[in-house]
Amino acid sequence: GSRLLDGNGQPVRLRGMSLFWSQWGSKYWTADVVDWLRSDWNISLLRAPMGVESGGYLESHDLEKQRVVTVVDAAIRAGIYVIIDWHDHHAERHTGRAHEFFEEMAQVYGHFPNVLFEIFNEPLKESWHDDIKAYEQEIVDSIRKYSDNVIICGTRQWSQDVDVAAADPLMGGNLTYTLHFYAAYHKEALREKARAALSMGVALFASEWGTCSFDGDGWLDLEETNKWLEFLEEHNISDANWAVNDKEEACSALLPGASSTGGWGLDKLTDSGRFVRSSLRGSAANISGGSASASEIMAESTLASMAVNLQTALVSSTPGCAGDIENCKASRCCSTPGYTCFEKDEFWASCKATCTPGVNPDDPPEVQSPWSCAVLAPVVFEGSSVPANFTAPEGSPVAQHGHLRVDGSRLLDG
């Protein structure tokens, strides 16, 4: 079968969580959250999905890189594995920017056994051979100038056409291919595609999966989730669940307002969050004799009502400093002399001469929520604070498994 092996040549399966898009879920991109997920959720893997478009890296590269560094540094200190994810649906349009990002990250982090690189989150319906593969081969070659660490390569159609990639693979070693699924929508047909890919000798990595529908919302299908978890265990496929965030949608792990420092009780978790936490702690999903069934976990509470989320619409796509009526949340700077970027809430900030905390009566009625008036200043990228010779804590996943490698279709330890 297709296996990831650890530094001792033994098969290893990493399990953990994915954070949410960095530009919209950054309040959970903290060292405290990393430590809590390690200690309470028992994760061995954390995914850092750095947003590229819609207010992400293309507009605010220093801010986004600093968010990545905060999480990666914390993961290294905690002794867990961490995925640096170029979270983009159009990466082939941003090849130059991806080159600069991954070359820098590979130089900084490429010698740490903790770090894996995910170079294209979810390609859409572009040609695998002409567009996706061509882009990914360039980025693989860039990373390989500085690091031999495992690289996770996105596949066509929202990282589902793993069989197409397996039939026409990239050149190079220590490569795995991305399999994404959402259990309420993706079922046996996608598992068949995964089996076909495995039969061709490639390794797969489920770097994102959900208990709900493909849009991150809808209903939970925990019975189908159990089938997927059984499949991942059978084929030794590592996985990261979407997502550590409090957005009001079914696949979020946290209820709105959950602390950005961790310490969450069960009353702060969604139904999905409780299910996944229990699975990671080894007492759910029935994939290895666990006692809790999907129906039992669902019976713990009723799903919270789902609300429409306007985050994407609220983020300006204008590059550079923001104009007077644009969202300056990403750029944190203003094009009008004398104006300051003042924060309204976690989704919106605006350039103004002054700001008074509270509700602004001049705002349109539909958005008359309070302004915090916190001043947002441009972030200066400071780089990693982890010593180059840092040793993973004794007993941690990285101390146990070391550098990972792919042996043909198998992911091995160091």
Phi, psi and chi 1 to 4 in degrees:
 res  aa     phi    psi   chi1   chi2   chi3   chi4
   1 GLY       -  177.1      -      -      -      -
   2 SER   -90.1  120.7  -59.5      -      -      -
   3 ARG  -136.0  145.3  -63.0 -175.3  -64.1  172.3
   4 LEU   -93.3  128.2 -179.9   69.6      -      -
   5 LEU  -110.5  150.2  -55.7 -173.2      -      -
   6 ASP   -93.1 -173.2   67.6   13.0      -      -
   7 GLY   -64.6  -14.2      -      -      -      -
   8 ASN   -98.2    6.8  -52.2  -54.2      -      -
   9 GLY    79.0   13.5      -      -      -      -
  10 GLN  -100.3  144.4  -62.2  -60.6  -49.7      -
  11 PRO   -58.8  140.6  -22.1   32.8      -      -
  12 VAL  -137.2  139.9   59.1      -      -      -
  13 ARG  -123.1  115.3  179.8 -178.0  172.2 -147.8
  14 LEU   -86.0  143.8  -53.6  177.8      -      -
  15 ARG  -135.6  140.6  -59.9 -150.4   61.2 -148.3
  16 GLY  -178.3 -150.4      -      -      -      -
  17 MET  -127.2  156.0  -64.9  -63.8  -62.4      -
  18 SER  -107.5  136.2  175.5      -      -      -
  19 LEU   -69.8  176.8  -62.2  171.2      -      -
  20 PHE   -94.6  166.5 -162.8   72.3      -      -
  21 TRP   -40.5  131.0  -61.6   77.0      -      -
  22 SER   -61.8  -36.1   57.2      -      -      -
  23 GLN   -75.5  -15.2   71.1  -89.8   51.2      -
  24 TRP  -118.4  -20.4  -62.5  -43.5      -      -
  25 GLY  -120.3   26.9      -      -      -      -
  26 SER   -68.4  -16.6   61.7      -      -      -
  27 LYS   -64.9  -17.7   68.8  178.9  179.7  179.8
  28 TYR  -101.1    6.1  -63.2  112.0      -      -
  29 TRP   -88.0   63.9  -73.1   54.2      -      -
  30 THR  -127.8  156.6   67.9      -      -      -
  31 ALA   -63.2  -36.0      -      -      -      -
  32 ASP   -62.5  -40.7  -72.2  -23.0      -      -
  33 VAL   -66.0  -42.6  164.3      -      -      -
  34 VAL   -57.3  -48.0  174.6      -      -      -
  35 ASP   -63.4  -38.8  -69.2  -18.3      -      -
  36 TRP   -68.3  -42.3  179.5 -106.3      -      -
  37 LEU   -62.6  -36.0  -70.6  169.3      -      -
  38 ARG   -67.9  -47.9  170.1   64.8 -167.6  135.1
  39 SER   -79.4  -38.5   63.5      -      -      -
  40 ASP   -98.8  -35.5 -173.3   69.6      -      -
  41 TRP   -94.8   -9.2  -70.3   50.2      -      -
  42 ASN    64.1   35.7 -164.4   38.1      -      -
  43 ILE   -75.5  147.4   66.0  168.4      -      -
  44 SER  -109.7   -5.8   57.1      -      -      -
  45 LEU  -142.7  138.5  172.7   71.1      -      -
  46 LEU  -133.9  137.1 -175.2   64.1      -      -
  47 ARG  -106.6  132.4 -179.0  179.2 -175.5 -125.0
  48 ALA  -110.7   92.5      -      -      -      -
  49 PRO   -84.2   93.6   29.2  -30.6      -      -
  50 MET   -76.7  115.7 -175.4 -165.4   71.5      -
  51 GLY   -63.3  141.8      -      -      -      -
  52 VAL  -108.2  -52.4  175.8      -      -      -
  53 GLU   -92.9 -175.5  -62.1 -179.2  -46.4      -
  54 SER    51.7   51.7  -58.9      -      -      -
  55 GLY    89.5    9.3      -      -      -      -
  56 GLY   -94.6 -139.4      -      -      -      -
  57 TYR   -57.8  -36.4 -179.8   84.0      -      -
  58 LEU   -61.4  -28.9  -62.2 -177.5      -      -
  59 GLU  -101.8  -30.2  -62.9  171.8   34.2      -
  60 SER  -138.6   66.9  -57.0      -      -      -
  61 HIS   -65.8  -38.8   57.3  -81.6      -      -
  62 ASP   -66.3  -42.9  -81.7   -5.9      -      -
  63 LEU   -61.6  -47.2  173.8   60.8      -      -
  64 GLU   -67.4  -39.9  -64.8  -55.4  -32.8      -
  65 LYS   -62.7  -38.6  -76.3 -165.4  -62.3 -176.3
  66 GLN   -66.1  -35.5 -162.3   60.9   52.5      -
  67 ARG   -63.5  -43.5  -72.6  169.4  173.0  162.9
  68 VAL   -60.5  -46.2  169.6      -      -      -
  69 VAL   -61.0  -41.3  164.0      -      -      -
  70 THR   -56.8  -45.6  -63.2      -      -      -
  71 VAL   -73.4  -44.3  168.6      -      -      -
  72 VAL   -65.4  -43.8  174.4      -      -      -
  73 ASP   -58.3  -44.0  -79.2    7.0      -      -
  74 ALA   -64.9  -38.5      -      -      -      -
  75 ALA   -66.0  -41.1      -      -      -      -
  76 ILE   -62.2  -45.3  -68.5  171.8      -      -
  77 ARG   -65.3  -30.3  -66.1 -175.3 -172.6  -80.5
  78 ALA   -83.0  -11.0      -      -      -      -
  79 GLY    77.7   28.5      -      -      -      -
  80 ILE  -113.7  167.3   61.7  173.1      -      -
  81 TYR   -85.4  150.6  -67.2   91.1      -      -
  82 VAL  -143.2  136.6   59.4      -      -      -
  83 ILE  -101.0  123.0  -61.7  170.9      -      -
  84 ILE   -89.9  109.4  -62.2  176.2      -      -
  85 ASP  -110.7  122.4  166.5   33.0      -      -
  86 TRP   -80.0   92.4 -175.5  -99.4      -      -
  87 HIS   -86.9   90.6 -152.8   68.9      -      -
  88 ASP  -147.5  141.7 -168.3   -1.3      -      -
  89 HIS   -98.2   -5.7  -68.5  -59.0      -      -
  90 HIS  -135.3   44.2  -53.2  104.2      -      -
  91 ALA   -60.5  -30.4      -      -      -      -
  92 GLU   -65.0  -17.1   78.3  -76.1   -2.0      -
  93 ARG   -85.1  -10.8  -57.5  177.7 -172.1  173.1
  94 HIS  -125.4   35.8  -48.2  129.3      -      -
  95 THR   -57.8  -45.0  -55.6      -      -      -
  96 GLY   -60.6  -43.2      -      -      -      -
  97 ARG   -68.4  -36.6  -56.2  -57.6  -61.2  -84.4
  98 ALA   -65.6  -39.9      -      -      -      -
  99 HIS   -55.3  -51.8  -90.4  -64.0      -      -
 100 GLU   -63.0  -39.8   70.0 -176.9   20.8      -
 101 PHE   -66.7  -51.9  173.8   76.2      -      -
 102 PHE   -71.8  -31.6  -80.1  111.8      -      -
 103 GLU   -63.9  -40.9  -72.0 -158.7    8.8      -
 104 GLU   -67.1  -46.1 -178.4  173.1   10.1      -
 105 MET   -64.5  -38.2  -68.7  -63.1  112.4      -
 106 ALA   -67.0  -37.1      -      -      -      -
 107 GLN   -67.4  -39.2  -71.1  179.5   72.7      -
 108 VAL   -76.2  -43.9  173.3      -      -      -
 109 TYR  -116.6   -4.0  -69.3  118.5      -      -
 110 GLY   -64.2  -18.3      -      -      -      -
 111 HIS   -91.3  -10.6   65.1  -73.4      -      -
 112 PHE   -79.6  131.9  -73.1  103.9      -      -
 113 PRO   -66.5  -19.1   22.6  -32.7      -      -
 114 ASN   -66.3  -28.1  -46.9   66.3      -      -
 115 VAL   -96.2  130.1  175.4      -      -      -
 116 LEU  -117.2  151.4  -61.0   84.1      -      -
 117 PHE  -114.1  125.7  -58.9  100.7      -      -
 118 GLU  -111.2  114.4 -175.9  172.5   -4.2      -
 119 ILE   -98.0   -7.8   58.3  178.1      -      -
 120 PHE  -161.5  101.9 -163.8  162.4      -      -
 121 ASN   -52.4  -69.2  163.1   47.0      -      -
 122 GLU  -143.2   93.2  -74.7 -177.8  -12.2      -
 123 PRO   -58.8  156.6  -20.7   31.9      -      -
 124 LEU   -96.9 -118.7  -57.6 -178.9      -      -
 125 LYS  -109.2   25.4  -64.3 -175.2  178.0 -178.1
 126 GLU   -65.0  166.0  -52.5   93.8  -37.2      -
 127 SER   -67.6  131.2  162.6      -      -      -
 128 TRP   -61.1  -51.2  163.3 -105.3      -      -
 129 HIS   -71.4  -45.7 -177.5   83.1      -      -
 130 ASP   -83.4  -31.8  -64.5  -26.4      -      -
 131 ASP  -111.2  -61.3  -59.6  -43.4      -      -
 132 ILE   -68.7  -52.7  -56.3  165.6      -      -
 133 LYS   -61.7  -40.6 -179.5 -176.7  176.9 -176.6
 134 ALA   -61.4  -45.8      -      -      -      -
 135 TYR   -61.7  -49.6  157.9   82.6      -      -
 136 GLU   -65.6  -35.6  -67.6 -167.2  -33.9      -
 137 GLN   -62.4  -39.8 -169.1   67.4   64.3      -
 138 GLU   -61.2  -43.9  -76.6 -166.1   43.2      -
 139 ILE   -72.4  -38.8  -55.4  -56.1      -      -
 140 VAL   -56.1  -47.4  165.4      -      -      -
 141 ASP   -63.9  -34.7  -66.5  -15.6      -      -
 142 SER   -65.2  -46.7  -73.9      -      -      -
 143 ILE   -63.9  -38.6  -67.5  172.1      -      -
 144 ARG   -67.4  -13.1  -73.8  -67.0  176.6 -109.2
 145 LYS   -67.9  -20.5  -68.1 -172.0  -70.6 -174.6
 146 TYR  -128.7  -16.6  -52.4  102.0      -      -
 147 SER  -153.2  142.6  175.7      -      -      -
 148 ASP  -103.3   11.2  -71.1  -34.1      -      -
 149 ASN   -63.0  161.4  -73.5   12.6      -      -
 150 VAL   -61.7  136.9  169.7      -      -      -
 151 ILE  -117.6  131.8  -60.9  174.9      -      -
 152 ILE  -102.2  122.3  -56.0  167.1      -      -
 153 CYS  -111.1  122.6  -54.6      -      -      -
 154 GLY   -64.9  152.3      -      -      -      -
 155 THR  -122.4  161.6   55.7      -      -      -
 156 ARG   -59.8  155.5 -174.2  179.8  177.0  -84.1
 157 GLN    60.3   64.4 -166.0  135.5  -54.3      -
 158 TRP    57.1   39.9  -67.6  -87.2      -      -
 159 SER    58.1   49.5  -73.8      -      -      -
 160 GLN  -119.5  -29.9  -64.1  165.7   44.9      -
 161 ASP   -81.4   58.8  -75.1   -8.1      -      -
 162 VAL   -67.6  -27.6  -71.2      -      -      -
 163 ASP   -69.3  -34.8   50.8  -19.5      -      -
 164 VAL   -65.2  -43.6  175.1      -      -      -
 165 ALA   -65.5  -39.4      -      -      -      -
 166 ALA   -64.1  -31.3      -      -      -      -
 167 ALA   -77.6  -14.5      -      -      -      -
 168 ASP  -145.2   67.3 -178.2   18.8      -      -
 169 PRO   -76.0  163.7   28.7  -35.2      -      -
 170 LEU   -71.3  159.4  -68.8  153.6      -      -
 171 MET   -88.4  137.5  -62.1  -70.7  -68.2      -
 172 GLY   127.3  170.1      -      -      -      -
 173 GLY  -108.2  170.7      -      -      -      -
 174 ASN    55.5   43.2  -80.4   -4.0      -      -
 175 LEU  -113.6  136.5  -56.0  179.1      -      -
 176 THR  -124.5  162.0   68.7      -      -      -
 177 TYR  -115.8  142.7  -67.2   86.9      -      -
 178 THR   -83.3  128.2  -49.9      -      -      -
 179 LEU  -117.9  112.8  172.8   68.0      -      -
 180 HIS  -110.5  139.4  -72.8  179.8      -      -
 181 PHE  -147.8  152.0   65.4   87.9      -      -
 182 TYR  -126.9  116.9  -77.4   81.9      -      -
 183 ALA   -63.0  -27.7      -      -      -      -
 184 ALA   -75.6   -9.0      -      -      -      -
 185 TYR  -124.0  -44.5 -175.8   84.1      -      -
 186 HIS   -92.8  124.8  -58.9  114.6      -      -
 187 LYS  -131.9 -139.1  -58.2 -178.5 -174.0  -67.6
 188 GLU   -60.6  -33.5 -176.6   60.7   25.7      -
 189 ALA   -60.1  -38.4      -      -      -      -
 190 LEU   -73.8  -34.3 -176.5   53.4      -      -
 191 ARG   -63.9  -34.5  -71.6 -168.1  -73.0  -86.8
 192 GLU   -64.2  -40.5  -80.3  -60.5  -46.2      -
 193 LYS   -62.4  -39.2  -70.0  172.0   73.2   69.0
 194 ALA   -65.5  -41.4      -      -      -      -
 195 ARG   -61.7  -39.7  -68.9 -172.2 -173.3   96.3
 196 ALA   -62.7  -42.3      -      -      -      -
 197 ALA   -63.7  -44.2      -      -      -      -
 198 LEU   -61.8  -37.6  -66.2  171.4      -      -
 199 SER   -66.5  -20.0   72.0      -      -      -
 200 MET   -89.8    1.4  -72.6 -176.9 -100.1      -
 201 GLY    93.4   14.7      -      -      -      -
 202 VAL   -98.4  159.0  -58.1      -      -      -
 203 ALA   -96.2  142.1      -      -      -      -
 204 LEU  -112.9  154.9  -57.9 -178.0      -      -
 205 PHE  -143.0  118.4 -156.8  115.0      -      -
 206 ALA   -88.2   76.8      -      -      -      -
 207 SER   -75.3   -8.8   60.4      -      -      -
 208 GLU  -153.1  127.4  178.9 -177.1  -41.1      -
 209 TRP  -152.5  156.6   66.4  -89.2      -      -
 210 GLY  -135.8  158.3      -      -      -      -
 211 THR   -83.8   -6.4   53.5      -      -      -
 212 CYS  -115.7 -151.2   61.3      -      -      -
 213 SER   -85.2  171.7 -169.2      -      -      -
 214 PHE   -66.2  -17.5   63.0   87.2      -      -
 215 ASP   -88.8    6.6   61.0   -6.2      -      -
 216 GLY    84.2    1.0      -      -      -      -
 217 ASP  -130.4 -155.3 -155.2   -3.5      -      -
 218 GLY    83.3 -136.6      -      -      -      -
 219 TRP  -112.4  161.3   66.3   98.3      -      -
 220 LEU   -91.6  137.1  -58.0 -169.9      -      -
 221 ASP  -120.5   86.5 -170.6  -22.6      -      -
 222 LEU   -78.4  -25.5  -61.5 -175.1      -      -
 223 GLU   -64.7  -44.5  -62.1  -64.6  -15.4      -
 224 GLU   -68.5  -34.6 -170.1   67.8   28.0      -
 225 THR   -57.8  -42.8  -62.7      -      -      -
 226 ASN   -61.1  -38.3  -87.5  -27.2      -      -
 227 LYS   -63.1  -40.9  -66.6  179.1 -177.8  178.5
 228 TRP   -65.6  -42.6  -89.0  108.7      -      -
 229 LEU   -66.1  -35.1  -67.0  178.5      -      -
 230 GLU   -63.6  -41.2  -69.0  168.6   -2.1      -
 231 PHE   -63.4  -45.1  176.1   84.0      -      -
 232 LEU   -62.5  -41.9  -62.8 -178.7      -      -
 233 GLU   -66.4  -42.5 -175.9 -176.9   42.5      -
 234 GLU   -57.0  -38.7  176.0 -172.9   -4.8      -
 235 HIS  -104.4   10.8  -64.1  -75.1      -      -
 236 ASN    55.7   44.4 -148.6   64.3      -      -
 237 ILE   -96.6  124.3  -61.7  172.5      -      -
 238 SER   -72.4  155.8  -62.5      -      -      -
 239 ASP  -149.8  154.2   68.6  -84.1      -      -
 240 ALA  -137.3  124.6      -      -      -      -
 241 ASN   -84.8  141.1  173.1 -103.2      -      -
 242 TRP   -95.7  120.9 -175.9  -93.9      -      -
 243 ALA  -160.1  156.2      -      -      -      -
 244 VAL   -80.3   92.4 -178.4      -      -      -
 245 ASN  -164.6  163.3 -161.2   39.5      -      -
 246 ASP  -112.6   17.8   65.5  -12.1      -      -
 247 LYS   -58.7  141.4  179.3 -179.6  177.3 -177.7
 248 GLU   -78.6   77.0  -69.6 -170.9   72.7      -
 249 GLU  -148.0  160.0   61.5 -178.9   18.8      -
 250 ALA   -61.4  -34.7      -      -      -      -
 251 CYS   -84.3   -6.9  -90.7      -      -      -
 252 SER   -63.7  142.9  -68.9      -      -      -
 253 ALA   -83.5  -21.5      -      -      -      -
 254 LEU  -118.4  148.9  -52.7  175.0      -      -
 255 LEU   -79.7  153.9  -69.4  172.5      -      -
 256 PRO   -52.9  133.6  -29.0   36.6      -      -
 257 GLY    89.6    0.9      -      -      -      -
 258 ALA   -59.2  144.1      -      -      -      -
 259 SER   -59.8  143.9  170.6      -      -      -
 260 SER   -84.4    7.9   60.6      -      -      -
 261 THR  -115.3   10.3   59.6      -      -      -
 262 GLY    82.0 -152.2      -      -      -      -
 263 GLY    71.1   25.0      -      -      -      -
 264 TRP   -77.0  128.2  -45.6  -57.3      -      -
 265 GLY   -78.9  172.4      -      -      -      -
 266 LEU   -61.0  -26.5  -67.0  178.2      -      -
 267 ASP   -72.6   -8.3   61.3  -29.2      -      -
 268 LYS  -101.6    0.4  -61.7  -61.6 -177.6 -177.5
 269 LEU  -103.7  146.9  -53.3 -176.8      -      -
 270 THR   -75.6  174.5   63.0      -      -      -
 271 ASP   -58.8  -42.1  -69.2  -72.0      -      -
 272 SER   -63.6  -44.5 -178.2      -      -      -
 273 GLY   -59.9  -42.8      -      -      -      -
 274 ARG   -66.0  -41.2  -77.0 -168.6  -65.1  -84.3
 275 PHE   -61.8  -48.9  176.7   87.4      -      -
 276 VAL   -69.0  -42.3  174.7      -      -      -
 277 ARG   -57.2  -46.0  173.8 -178.1  177.0  -89.0
 278 SER   -61.8  -40.4 -173.8      -      -      -
 279 SER   -62.5  -45.6  174.0      -      -      -
 280 LEU   -65.6  -31.9  -67.9  170.1      -      -
 281 ARG   -80.8   -3.6  -72.4  165.8   61.3   92.6
 282 GLY    92.5   12.8      -      -      -      -
 283 SER  -120.1   11.0   61.2      -      -      -
 284 ALA  -135.5 -177.3      -      -      -      -
 285 ALA    73.6  -10.4      -      -      -      -
 286 ASN    53.4   31.8  -71.0  -29.5      -      -
 287 ILE   -90.4  -13.0   61.8  173.6      -      -
 288 SER  -149.1   48.1   56.3      -      -      -
 289 GLY    83.0   16.3      -      -      -      -
 290 GLY   -62.9  156.2      -      -      -      -
 291 SER   -89.4  -22.1   58.7      -      -      -
 292 ALA   -94.1  129.0      -      -      -      -
 293 SER   -93.9  167.5   69.3      -      -      -
 294 ALA   -61.1  -41.4      -      -      -      -
 295 SER   -66.5  -35.6   58.6      -      -      -
 296 GLU   -65.9  -41.2  -70.3  169.2  -23.8      -
 297 ILE   -67.7  -40.5  -66.3  172.0      -      -
 298 MET   -62.2  -31.8  -81.7  -65.1  -68.8      -
 299 ALA   -70.9  -12.3      -      -      -      -
 300 GLU   -62.8  -32.7  -69.7 -179.3    0.7      -
 301 SER  -163.7  172.5   65.9      -      -      -
 302 THR   -97.6  141.8  -55.7      -      -      -
 303 LEU   -58.5  137.7  -79.8  172.5      -      -
 304 ALA   -68.8  152.0      -      -      -      -
 305 SER   -65.1  146.1   61.4      -      -      -
 306 MET   -96.2  137.9  -59.9  -58.5  143.9      -
 307 ALA  -114.2  152.0      -      -      -      -
 308 VAL   -70.5  131.7  175.8      -      -      -
 309 ASN  -106.5  130.9 -168.9  -76.3      -      -
 310 LEU  -107.8   21.5  -58.6  177.7      -      -
 311 GLN   -58.2  -49.0  -69.6  174.5  -10.3      -
 312 THR   -61.2  -40.3  -57.5      -      -      -
 313 ALA   -67.0  -24.8      -      -      -      -
 314 LEU   -86.3   -7.1  -70.9  173.8      -      -
 315 VAL   -99.3  124.6  176.6      -      -      -
 316 SER   -71.8  145.0  166.4      -      -      -
 317 SER  -102.5   11.7   61.1      -      -      -
 318 THR   -77.0  125.3  -55.2      -      -      -
 319 PRO   -73.0  160.9   26.3  -33.1      -      -
 320 GLY    77.0 -163.7      -      -      -      -
 321 CYS   -71.1  150.8  -67.9      -      -      -
 322 ALA   -81.2  148.8      -      -      -      -
 323 GLY   -81.4 -178.4      -      -      -      -
 324 ASP   -65.4  -30.0  -63.3   -7.9      -      -
 325 ILE  -109.2   13.5   61.1  172.6      -      -
 326 GLU  -101.6  159.3  -65.2  174.3  -22.2      -
 327 ASN   -77.1  120.2 -169.4   -8.9      -      -
 328 CYS   -98.4   15.2   58.1      -      -      -
 329 LYS   -58.3  -40.4 -170.3   79.4  175.5  178.6
 330 ALA   -79.8  -51.3      -      -      -      -
 331 SER   -75.4  -31.0   66.4      -      -      -
 332 ARG    59.1   27.5  -58.0  167.5   74.5   97.6
 333 CYS  -149.1  161.1   64.6      -      -      -
 334 CYS  -122.8  142.1  -58.3      -      -      -
 335 SER   -81.4  -18.8   59.2      -      -      -
 336 THR   -87.2  121.3  -58.4      -      -      -
 337 PRO   -55.7  136.7  -23.7   33.7      -      -
 338 GLY    86.7   -8.6      -      -      -      -
 339 TYR   -92.2  153.5  -86.3   37.5      -      -
 340 THR  -124.2  146.0  -59.8      -      -      -
 341 CYS   -82.3  109.5 -179.3      -      -      -
 342 PHE  -106.2  136.3  -69.7  104.7      -      -
 343 GLU   -84.0  135.8 -177.1 -180.0   61.7      -
 344 LYS   -91.9  -54.0  177.5 -178.9  175.7   68.5
 345 ASP  -154.7 -165.0   52.5   33.6      -      -
 346 GLU   -71.5  -10.4   63.0  179.6  -55.8      -
 347 PHE  -109.3  -21.6  -54.1  127.2      -      -
 348 TRP  -137.9  141.6 -175.2  -95.3      -      -
 349 ALA  -145.1  155.3      -      -      -      -
 350 SER  -142.3  152.4 -173.8      -      -      -
 351 CYS   -85.2  123.1  -68.3      -      -      -
 352 LYS  -143.9  163.1  -50.4  157.5  132.6  -55.8
 353 ALA   -75.4  -39.9      -      -      -      -
 354 THR  -142.5  167.2   61.9      -      -      -
 355 CYS  -149.3  132.3 -174.1      -      -      -
 356 THR  -111.9  121.8  -58.5      -      -      -
 357 PRO   -56.8  144.6  -23.8   34.2      -      -
 358 GLY   113.2 -170.0      -      -      -      -
 359 VAL   -76.1  132.1  174.5      -      -      -
 360 ASN   -94.9  113.6 -177.4  -10.6      -      -
 361 PRO   -64.0  -15.4   22.2  -32.8      -      -
 362 ASP   -82.9  -11.5  -65.2  -29.9      -      -
 363 ASP   -67.6  150.4  -75.2  -14.7      -      -
 364 PRO   -56.5  146.3  -23.0   33.3      -      -
 365 PRO   -54.5  -35.6  -24.7   33.5      -      -
 366 GLU   -72.4  -12.7   64.0  -89.3   18.1      -
 367 VAL  -126.0   30.6  -67.4      -      -      -
 368 GLN   -85.3   64.0  -79.0 -162.0   -3.3      -
 369 SER  -103.0  163.0   55.2      -      -      -
 370 PRO   -66.9  147.5  -20.3   32.5      -      -
 371 TRP   -92.6  134.6  -74.7   76.9      -      -
 372 SER   -79.1  -30.2   72.8      -      -      -
 373 CYS    63.9   20.4  -71.6      -      -      -
 374 ALA   -65.2  137.3      -      -      -      -
 375 VAL   -82.2  127.5  173.6      -      -      -
 376 LEU  -104.2  117.9  -58.5 -175.5      -      -
 377 ALA  -107.5  152.5      -      -      -      -
 378 PRO   -55.2  140.2  -24.7   34.4      -      -
 379 VAL   -89.7  132.8  171.5      -      -      -
 380 VAL   -98.8  122.1  176.9      -      -      -
 381 PHE   -66.6  124.4  179.5   58.8      -      -
 382 GLU  -106.5  -14.0  -62.3  177.3   -9.2      -
 383 GLY    84.0 -179.7      -      -      -      -
 384 SER   -75.3  147.4  173.5      -      -      -
 385 SER  -108.3    4.7   63.3      -      -      -
 386 VAL   -85.0  127.4  179.4      -      -      -
 387 PRO   -58.6  144.5  -21.0   31.8      -      -
 388 ALA   -61.1  -26.6      -      -      -      -
 389 ASN  -100.7   20.3   60.0   -9.7      -      -
 390 PHE   -59.6  137.4 -177.8   83.4      -      -
 391 THR  -108.7  134.0  -58.2      -      -      -
 392 ALA   -60.7  143.1      -      -      -      -
 393 PRO   -57.3  142.3  -21.8   32.2      -      -
 394 GLU   -57.4  133.4 -175.5  176.9   -6.2      -
 395 GLY    85.9   -7.0      -      -      -      -
 396 SER   -76.2  163.4   67.5      -      -      -
 397 PRO   -55.4  -41.7  -29.5   37.1      -      -
 398 VAL   -70.3  -37.0  172.5      -      -      -
 399 ALA   -63.3  -34.4      -      -      -      -
 400 GLN   -75.9  -40.1  178.7 -178.5   -3.5      -
 401 HIS  -108.2  -24.7  -62.5  -63.8      -      -
 402 GLY    67.6 -152.1      -      -      -      -
 403 HIS   -66.2  135.3  -93.1   98.0      -      -
 404 LEU   -93.9  155.3  -53.9  177.1      -      -
 405 ARG  -151.0  159.1   59.0 -168.9  176.3   91.9
 406 VAL  -107.1  120.8  179.4      -      -      -
 407 ASP  -105.1   94.2  179.6   19.4      -      -
 408 GLY    65.9 -114.2      -      -      -      -
 409 SER   -96.0   11.5   61.7      -      -      -
 410 ARG  -114.8  135.8  -56.2  178.4  -57.7  168.1
 411 LEU   -95.5  121.2 -169.6   56.8      -      -
 412 LEU  -117.0  162.8  -46.1  176.9      -      -
 413 ASP   -83.3  179.7   68.1   10.7      -      -
 414 GLY   -51.1      -      -      -      -      -
